[in-house]
Amino acid sequence: MALAMNDKVLVEAFGANEGTALRIKQAVMVVLGIVAIWIAAKVQVFLPGNPVPITLQTFAVLTIGAAYGPRLGLLTIVGYLVLGAMGASVFAGEKAGLTYMMGGTGGYLVGYALAALALGYAARLGWDRNILLMAVAMFIGNALIYIPGLLWLHQFASGWEQTLQWGITPFLIGDALKLVLAALVVPGLWKLIGDARA
């Protein structure tokens, strides 16, 4: 049985949906998404002896992926990464450039693109209108951030125990809270749109 991937995503529920006005809206959404991820990156907590900070980036990335859909979500993440590679201070802390991107957080940055795609496809399937399905999609998105993140971080650690200590253990509670919040936001916005049009 083929999956129908024709549901609107949240950003398609308002404003222009064709022509030049659509392109302008999409450009504005990409810029706003990049700014949102940049601001979320600056909200950070470093744990002693850990090179990877706790930030709100995952919350922003997962929410943007679900709200924007796969193409616009991926374009937003790629735009964010390109700005960072060019030296713009969009990442956690004041670091930027390819050298920073090749450091301990590099795999997580790749995971952002994978997560945005996954959440975008889930939204196209209509999962973004249901809290339980959105939570499942957010869990998958988190896994897609962690997998390349941990694989990359492992080369900077003395073994898998330290990799897990640095790259996942300190973040589980925070990520669970961010996952729940993100799973509530998009279905909640769909409900608001539905109520406003009723």
Secondary structure, DSSP 8 states (H G I E B T S, - for coil): ---------GGGGSS--SHHHHHHHHHHHHHHHHHHHHHHHHSEE--TT-SS-EESHHHHHHHHHHHH-HHHHHHHHHHHHHHHHTT-S-SSTT--HHHHHTSTTHHHHHHHHHHHHHHHHHHHTTGGG-HHHHHHHHHHHHHHHHHHHHHHHGGGSSSHHHHHHHHTGGGHHHHHHHHHHHHHHHHHHHHHHHHHH-
